[in-house]
Amino acid sequence: MVTPSDAARTERAVHRCEVNKKYLLTYSPTVTFLLHHLNLSGCKVPERNLVCAPCTRFMAGGYVPGRGAVVLCANNFYSRDHLERTMCHELMHLYDECRFKVDWANLRHQACSEIRANNLSGDCRYFSELRRGIVSFAAQHQECVRRRAIESVTQNPNCPNEETARKVVNEVWESCFKDTRPFDEIF
């Protein structure tokens, strides 16, 4: 049962998410760059397609395939930077769908988009991993990108198990990790 204090907490989280989203849509170089390139690719993303909402699962956000919509899990952000990385991650999926016609039922397509999103969004920066309690120095970025891509592909209903996800991610790894479009390089 939802108590009045739970409802108030959720309302505050959604409001904070909306305020931070508006700020990032205006001032984040990465978010504005991605939105510009989505527009150039023929996929204009109106602000209303970036939806701040409470989520029941512990996740930061999600892309809604075929609808050009991104859900931002308002109750799970610990900072504006976290929201920015999530927006960039999900906008990368939207960019991939728009530009490359991703078929989300195809595990290779999803694996490639997950590799790219984790690689280019900032999800796997050293301090993001440190916050997750993962400390590694040698190839930390690549290990994070691979781990998170495998976790995401495993959640696809068409993926029978984690071993299949690992195999698919490894099959597309080289070309997808090197593909930094629309960026010139990993930032």
SULUR-V318712 format. One record per helix or strand of 3 or more residues. SS is the DSSP state (alpha for helix, beta for strand). FROM is the first residue (numbers start at 0). LEN is the number of residues. Records with the same first field share a line. If there is no record, write none. Layout:
SS->FROM-LEN / FROM-LEN
This chain:
alpha->3-24 / 28-12 / 46-3 / 73-3 / 79-21 / 106-14 / 125-6 / 139-15 / 161-17
beta->49-4 / 60-4 / 68-5
